[in-house]
C-alpha cells in the first residue's frame, strides 16, 4: 500500500525556499498550493468541459525573454519587475487578463484604491487578510470522535465546500458591504443547533441529494454483507479551489463590491460581455448557455443569478461563471478588490489552505431509519438530507489514508486514464453508486492509529 501511495504522490516532502536561499528564476519555482487554480498565469484548454486542463498560457522562459527584449519600452512606463514579466507577455499574447504595469487596466468611475498588486513571485502578505467578519453563534461545540466506538460501521465520503456558517461578512478589501452576507454552508451545516433539532446534516440540489441517499442505502447493504453493524459514517471531503462559487455567497459579496465601486458603463458592459460569451463544453460540444444573460447592471440580470430564468443552464452555473470572470486580475483591479480576501472571508478557518480530498474535520452519522430528504431553506441548495453531527477527528486527513483499500482498488482501475489519477479516484469515490465505503475493522483502526501517532 505504501509503495502504491509513494508511486502516486511521491514522498510528500516539499522544497521550501527561504530568503537566504539562492534566488531562482520564476519559471523554476514550484507552484504554490494555495491559489494555483485561479491566480497563476494559466489558461483553460477546454473551458467548462470535464476534460478541461490548466496549463501555462505562455512558457515562463519565453515570458522572461519578452521581458528582456522589451526593457527599453517598459522603462518609459516606470519600470517592470520580474514578477510582471509573464503578466506583460500574457496580456500581449492572449494569455488572459492579469494585472500588469505594461498593460494597465482601465479604471471605473470611482477608484477605491483597494486592489493590491500580488503575484506568486512577489506575494503581498496583506492580500487574503483584508476582511472583517463576525461570528453570530448558533453552532454546537466541536467534539472529538473516537472511531473505535464505531467498530463494525462503514465510512464513505461526500464532496463538501469549505465555507463557514453563521458568519457575517462586513467588509472585504477595505470595501464595506451593505448586505453583510451571512455564510450558510460548509461542513458546519450539521453543527447548526436548529439543524440538530431537526436531524438535518446537509443540503444540496435535489438530484445530488437523491444520489447521496441512494449511495447510503447501498453502503448499508455492503456493510451488512461484510458482517458489519449497518452503521454508516459520512465524511465530508474538501473540494477543489473555488467550489464555493456555485453558492450565492461570493455572488452577493461581489454585487456589493460592484455597487460600491460605482464603475463606468463601459466597465459593466465589458463584464457583461465576458459572461454572455463564455462557453461551456458539453460532451466536447461548445455551447453558450449564458448568451441571454441580461447584464449585471439590470435588475433582471441580477435576478437571473438566483433564478436562472431564460438561461440555457442553472442559476448556479451562471453564478460560477460570473465569479470566475470577476476574479480575473483585470476585473479585480477595475472594481477594486482582491479575490483572495473574498475567498478567505467565507472559508471555514479550520479549512483554509486544506487541499482537495481531505476528510476528518467533520463526521456525520447516517440516520438510523434511513436518510430522508426535504425542501431546504438554504439560499443556495433546495434539498436537505438527514444525519447526525458526531464531531471531528481533530485534523484533516487525506482520503487515501482513511479509505486505503477502496482508494487503491479504484486508482488501479483508473490507471492509464488521461488526467490526474488522484482527482479521478476521488471523483469515483464521491459519485459511484456502489463499492465506495470501507469497513471500520481492527486493521482499519490499527492503520489509523499509526497515522495519527506520526503527528504526535
ABEGO torsion letter per residue (X at the ends): XAAAAAAAAEAGBBBBBBAABBBBBAAABBBBABGAAAABBBBBABBGBAABBBBBABBAAAAAAAAAAAAAAAAAAGEBBAAAAAAAAAAAAGAEBBBBAABBBBBBABBAGABBBBBAABBBAABGABBBBBBAEGBBBBBBBBAAAABGBBBBBBBBBABBBGBBBABBGGBBBAAGBBBABEAAAAABAAAAAAGBABBBBAAAAAAAAAAAAAAAAAAAAAGBAGBBBBBBBBBBBGAAAABAAAAAAAAAAAAAAGBBAAAAAAAAAAAAABBBBBGGBBBBAAAABAEAABAAAAAAAAAGBGBABBAAAAAAAAAAAAABAAAAAAAGBBAAAAAAAABBAAABGBBBGBBGABBBBBBAAEBBBBBBABAABABBBBEBBAEBAGBBBBAAAABAAAAAAAAAAABGBBEBAAAAAAAAAAABABGABBBBBAAAAAAAAAAAAAAX
